[in-house]
Amino acid sequence: MNTKLRLSIMNFMEFAVWGAYLTCMGNYLGVAGLGDKISWFYAIQGIVSIFMPTLMGIVADKYIQPQRLLGLCHLAAGAFMLGCWWLGLQSGFGNELTDKTLFVALYSLSVAFFMPTIALANTVAFTILKKNGMDTVRDFPPIRVLGTVGFIATMWFVNCAYVDETGFGFTLGENLHKFQYTYMQFFVSGLLSVLLCAYCFTLPSCRLEKQQEGRVSLVESLGLNAFKLFKRRQMALFFIFSALLGMCLQVTNGFAGPFITSFKGQPEFADSFAANNATLLTSISQISEALCILMIPFFLKRYGIKVVMLMSMFAWVFRFGFFGIGNPVMPGVIFFILSCVVYGVAFDFFNVSGGIFVDQECEPSIKASAQGLFMMMTNGLGATIGTLAAGEIVNSYCQWENGFLEGEWQTCWFIFASFALVVGIAFALVFQPEKKPIGDIRH
């Protein structure tokens, strides 16, 4: 099978696993009696990303070939996610979880093994592409775009699929047992993760880099070499601002669904398509993401990392701001759609471009570790702090009533937009990229 096609399938499944629950989990948590803990569920992803991607990157650099480690991580993540589904099944549709503590524990273990796979998937793709003489800047984005397609596919699936006493089927109408409102979203994610594990073991070998002979320092033996990147001013600032921008990453994943669904509690919006299909509506974000990925080679080569990152930062301002002024019926729903459209620039021009930038800044022996470090700063430190802060803001202005998270949402979105604006202005003022071509920088 064609190498690019094989890597595209890997990326499709990688993000399909995540798309099954990431944007709709908040709706189920409200039903399950954990609505006031939504921010913590997304923060858990950040907390484990502080150490797990870096740890797995070290293992992939030194001990286990990346494609095999990717498969093993997905096996563990899938098994624990299926455990979450089983607990929900035992509690029944529309009921609070009978064992919330165990549910949180299983979910935490699942994401602890899933989050490193994002960086590992990048490492596998970059390694195999280079092994076959391909250009990562040109050839990786079209492969990565299939990941976004996979994310969209499972978003649509859980939005439209339902299960009830009469069986399993699909609907675009109102149904209390739609996957997006139930524990079935975790079943879809867990099953796909297990299947991806099997697929990973069919991928081409990613040979481990030979360790240098002679005396090796403790830092090198532990695989912490990637942290030396902080010695360079450019990379230190890049990672710091990556963490600040990472504070925006999970805000809409955690709260866009409950926000849009909350309009069902208002008579004038209760029957609107948008309010009843929040997951389907927000999938426009991923469609935009898929298109924007294909633009990255042009923008990154023509304008460089600073301009690309700035475009991402200001796109987050519009992402939050449009949510603040929109509603689920015409003409307000246009602002929801615009928010989803700019998400492609907000996410891709940061995450995907950043991954390429880090790969080209590092020597081969620390590439996986460096990808883990980038993941730690963005989806770890940044996302954890940002998600918990966002949760405190939302809980201060909104509260769960009759199954909906209602309150002063507009104020929340404008606070988030203001933060992104301040970060963007600061980045423009202090970050000065090195003049020589990105591919020539090694030390």
Beta strands, then each sheet from edge to edge (+ up, - down):
strand 1: 161-164
strand 2: 167-170
strand 3: 398-401
strand 4: 404-407
sheet 1: 1+ 2-
sheet 2: 3+ 4-
end
